[in-house]
């Protein structure tokens, strides 16, 4: 049964949460997400599942499956054996979702659900935990852990606690499941943060309810194929009913429809964010490319100095749901640059490390010789998608190393002599800057070349054909 409340929506029935194997990624509240309301928008990234066992001292009727409060009833408390077995059901349900994601997704996109048994798994006793589906007592239970939560309503207290837990544990998402020590009908808020669970809930019930937490709708009962949910606003295509009445002939047994069945339908895959249109193991939600901006306005052409301020930001896939924002858990993970067709060189962020949603970089290349240069920059996000941009820089710096090979040698002299003989006056060879390429430029080259290469720093002699610092028979052979 599906029940709608104010944002977020509440789903009742068999719902559960999934726990995944850790990917080792540092995490933070998703880019663009609200701290209190966007706690579990899709089943990708790290997710902290808080489990609170709760009980009270009310006298309840043990013969009624909902255990109402009655005069002369009995107090229903958790036993050690029940806590152990019910904790294992939570772990198994979390492992189910983790394993399903691990088999489908790129390491940078996998669901990583981690189970946190609050209060070391010991039950918290409050004055009243209410009836079936009630959130009464949740704020009181959390106030036992920290009095600050006692100043909020029950649901608001859970929102604050859930967000605080994801910040403390450094996860992208979080939700909180409260487990009561008697039988009941499990329920969950769609996309979190609350799961209402009971003593008699099976592993499958938990797994089903966690599907709701990730954005999946029930597919049984009154569910129809015209309903939409999840970050991708996906149709409930596996629902048992067609919108105009009648059974859906394409509905199959699945985790959101059929007890003890763990198949995930196509509709659920879309609703929890696992749609992967190009089958590249990166779900569509994360299969985006970071933005990249290059600012070379502080470069100096006359000095041959190219300076680049670089900024990069992750890009969320826009949600088609009119009530959703746009969020991503992608981060910037690598950056490099190259000059022309040279080798790629690593760029390091100004803050010293990768892993944020936004990263800034700065680098400069000095003494670039006269002419046009292309500097390419690329950044990579956490699912290994690259964005690349180029910066065109024209240097008017004239240097004696005409071929820019790092050496001032005979090759450079020969190139200069060709310019002089042919009277082509190429500006890259105009060492004295007078607009002509002639013997004065050759003399300038001998001065600069000697200063760079000879131990004495004296200019090369005009007859030093092999540039060894002396004029002798070896130069005669060259002549």
N, C-alpha and C positions, 0 to 999 in steps of 0.2 A: 504494500500500500504506500502510495506517495502522498505526503502532506507538504503543503507550501507554507512557509512562514516568511516574515520579513527577512531581508537579505542576511545570511544565506538561507537557501531553501532547506527544508527538513524532509528526509526520506525515512519512512519506517518500513520495517520488514527485516530481512536477513542482510545486514551490512557488515563489512569488516575492513580491517586495515592490513596493509602488506609491509613486511620488513625485508630489506634487501641486503645483499653483500656490499660492503663498503668499497667505493671506488678510490678512496684516498684523496678525493678532491676537497680542498678548503671551500667552504660555502658561506653564503650570506643571503639575506632576504632578497628575493629575485628583483632584478632591475624593473622598476616601474610599479612594484607591488606595494599595497598598503600594509602597514604593520599589523593592524588588528583584523582586517577583513579578508585579506588575500593570504590565507594560511595554507591552502592546499588546492591549487588551481589545476594541477595535472600530475600524473604519476610518473614524473621524470625528475631526476636530481635527488638530493638527499632529503630525507623526511624523518623527523623525530616523532615517534609514536609514544606518547606518554600514557601509561596505564595506571589508573587509580582504583584500587579496591576500596569500596566504601560500604559502611554499614551504620545502623542506628540501634537504639535500645527500645524501639516501639514494640508493643505487643501485637503480633500479627497472626492471622489465621493460616496455619501451615497446610490446611486442606484445600485452600483456594489457590489456584495457579498464580494469581496476581498478588496474593498475600496481603490483603487489606488490613489496616489497623483495626483491631476489635478488642473489646474488654475481655480480659481473661485469656488473651492469646499467649504466644510464646515469642521469645526474642530469637531472631534468626541471625547467627553470626557465622563468619567464615571459619572453616577448619583448616588446619595445616595441609591436609591432603587435598582439599578443594583448591586452595591457593596454588599448590604445586601443579595440579593437573590443568587448571584454567590458565595459568601462566604459560604452560606449554602450548595450549591451543592458540594463544595469541602469537607466540613465537612461530608456530607452524604456519599460521595464516600469513604472517609477514614474510616468511621464507617463500611461500607460494608466489607472492607478487614479485619478490626480488628475483627468484629463479626465472620466472616468465620474462622479466625485463632483460636479465642477463643473456638469455638465449636469443633475444631479438635485437638488442640495441648496441650501438657504439659505446665504448667505455665512458666517453664524456657525456652520454645522454642517459645512462641507466638509472633506474630507480634504486635508491639506496635507503631503504627504510630501516631505521635503528629503533629498537624498543627500549624505552626507559621505564622501568618499574618504579614509580614514584614512592617515596617513603620506604625505599628498599623492599618494595613489594608487600609491606605490612599494611593491613587494612586501617583506614582512618574512620573513626567513629564520630558521627555528628548527631545532632538532636533529631533530625528527620531527613530521610532520603526520598520521601514522597512515593507516589504510586508509579505505575508503569508509564514509561516515557517522560516522567517528570525530571526537571533539572534542579528541583529543590535540594538544597544541601550541598550542591557543588561548590558554591562560593565559600560555605562554611568549612568544607574539607580543605580547600586550597588555603584558607586563612590559617589553618593549623600549621601549614608549611611556612607561610609568611603573612603576617597580619595585614599587609597592604591590600591583599585580595578581599578582605572582609569589607572594604569600603565600596565595593561594586555589587551590582546585581549578579545573580548566579551566572548567567550567560556572559555578561561583560567580564566577570572575573576569569572565566575560562578563556576568553579571547586574550586577555592580558597575560595569563599564565602560559598559554600556548605560544604566543609570540616571544615571551621572555625565554621560554625553553629553547626555541630554535636559535635565538641569539646566543644563549649560553653554550649550546651544543654545536653552534656554527653549522646549522643545516639550512637548506633552502626553504623547506616547508615544515609544518608540524600540525599535529592534531592530538586530541586528548580523549581517551576512552575511559569512561567510568563504569565499573563492573559491580553490580549489586548482588547480594548473596541469596537471591531467590529467583524463581522463574519469571520470565517476562518476554515481551516482544521487542527484540532489538531494533534500534533506530539510529539514524545518523543525520546530521546536517549535510546537505549536498555541498561538496567542496569544503567541508569542515566548519568549525573546529571540533565539534562534539560528536562522540559516539556513545549511545546509551546501550549498555550490555548487561547480561544477566548470567547467573550461575549455570543455567542449562544451555548456554550458547555453545554450539559446536565449532570446530575449526572452520568448517565451511561457512557458518553464520558470520564469524569474524571476517573471513575473506570477502564475503558478499558485502558486508557493511563497509569495509575499507574501499571497495569499489565505488560506493556512494561518495565516500570522502574524496576520492579522486575525480568525481564528476559524473559517474555512471548512474543511469536511471534503472529502476526495476523494469523487468521485462515480462513479469507475470501479472496476474490479477486484472486490473483495469487499464494497464499500460497499453498505449497505442503507438503505432509507427509514426504518427505526426508530431510527437513530442520531441523537443530538442534539449540538449544539455551539454555541458562541458565547455572548455575553453574554445574548442572548434565549433561549438553550437551544432553538434552532430545529431542527425535524426536517430530516433530509437528504432532502428530498422529490424531488430530481432524481437520487438514486442509481440505478444501473443495476439493482439487485436489490431485490425485495420481501422482507420479513423472513421469510416462510415458504418462500422459494424461488421461483424463477421471475423473469422479467424484468419490470422496471417499464415498462409501456406508455406512461407519460407522460414518461419521461426524454428530454431533448433534448440535443444537442451544446452544451457550455458550457465555460467556462474551467477549471472544476474537474473536468471529465470528459474533454474531447476536445482532443488536441494541436492547437495553432494555431487554436483557436476562442476568441473573446474575449467571447462572450455570457455574461451573468451570470444564473444560474437564480434562481428565487424562493427556493429553499432557501438558496442562498449569500447572497442579499440579506439574509435574516433572520439568518444566522449571523455576518455581518460588521457587523451593526447598521444596515443600510440599509432596514429595513422602515418604511414610512410609511403607516400605516393611513388617515389622512385626506387624503393626497395634498396636503399644504400645503408641501412641500419641506423640512419639518423632520422628520427621522427620529424614530420613537417614543421612542428612547432619550433624545433631547434635548428632546422636546416636553412639557416639564414647566414648572411655575410656581414661582418663588421663594417661600419663606416670608417673612412680614412681621409683625413684632411692634411694637406701639406702647405705650409706657409714659408716661402723663401724670400719674403720681402726684405729681410736684413742682409741678403747676400750682396757682395761687392764685386762687380764685374772687373773693375780695373785692378783689383788685388788678386783676382782668380780665386775668390773665397765664396764658396756656396755654403750657406747656413740654412738649415731646415728645422722649423718647429713643427712637430707632428702630433696630431691627436687622433685617437681611435676610440670608438664607442660601439658596444654591441647593439644589434638590431633585433627587436622583438618581432615575431610574426603577429600582425594585427589580428585580434580576435573578431570574428563576425558577430559575436553575441553583443547586442546593443547595451547590455548591462555590465559588460566586462571591460577591464582595462587591457593594456598590452604589456605582457611580462615575458622576461626571458631569464634563464639560469646560465646561459652562455657567458663565458668570460674571455678576456684577451689573454692568450697563452704564449704567443711568440711574435717576434718582429725582426726583420732584417732589411738590408739595403744593398745595392750594388751600383757601381759606376759603369755605364755602358753595358758591355757584355762580360764584365768581370765577375769574379766570384761573389756570392752572397756573403755579407758580413752581418753578424748579430748586432741587434740594437737592444739596449737595456732601458727599461722605463726610468723616468726621473725619480720615481719613488723607490726604486731599487728592486722591485720584484713584480712578476706577473700575477694574474689571478683576479684582477678587478674588472668591473664592467666598463671602466674608462681608463685608458692609459695614455700618458704623454711622453714624448721622446724629443731629444735634441741632438743633432750632430752637425759637424761642419767638415768640409773638404777644402784644404788650402792649396794655393799655388797650382791651380788648374791652368794648363797652358791655353794660349789663345785658341778660340774656336768654340763650337757648340758641344755641350755635354748633356747627357741624359742620366739622371739619377732615378733609379727605381726603388720604391719602398713597398713592402708588403707586410700585412699583419694577419695572424691566424687566431681563430677563436678555439674554444675548447672541444669542438667537434671537427677540428682541422679544416674548416672552411677559410679560404684566403680572400682578402681584398688587396688589390694592388693599384698604386698610382705612380705617376712619373712627374718629375720636375725638370724642365728644360732650362739650362743655364748657359749663357754665352759669356765666356771669359775674354777680356781684352788684354789680359796679362801676357806680355811677350817674355819668354824665358829662353836661355841658350839651349835648353834640352828640347829641341824642336819636335822630336818624335815621342816625347813624354815617356821614355823608357827608364827614367831614373839615372841615366848616364849622360855626361857631356863628353862626347867622343867624336871620332872621325866621321861617323855617320851624320852627325849634326853639322859638322863643318862642310861636308860634301853637299848636303842639302842647301846650305846657305850659299855656297859658291855657284850652284846651279841657278839660284834665284838671281845672283849678281850677273852672271853671264847672260842669262835669258832676259834680264831687265823686266822681270814680272812683278817686282815690288810687292810680294805678298806681305800683308800686314803682320802675319805671325812671325816674320823674320826681321822686322824693323826694330832692331834692338835699341837704337838711339832715338826712336820716335819722331823722326823728321819727315816721315812720309815716303822716304826712298830706301831701297835696299841696295847698298853699295859697299865699297871697301871700308868705309867708316864702321859699318855694322860688323864686318869681318874683324876689324881691329877690336871692337867692343867684345866680340865673342872671345878672342884670344885673352883679353883681360879677365873676363869673368870665368872662362874655362880654367886658366892658370890658377886663379884664386880658389877655385873649387877642387882642383885635382893635384896641383903640385905642392910638395912639402913646403917650399919657400913661399908659395902664394904669389909668386911673380907671374907676369903675363907670359903666355907662350910666345916664342919667337916666330916670326912670320914663316921661316923656312922649316919649322919643326913639323914635318909632314906626318910623322907617326905619333906625334903628341907624347913623346917620352921625356920631354924636358930638355933635350939637347938637340943641336943640329950637327949631324955627322954623316958617315957613310950610309947608315941605314936609311936616313932621309933621302940621300942621293938615289938609292935603289928604288924608293917609292916614287921620286920624281921621274 
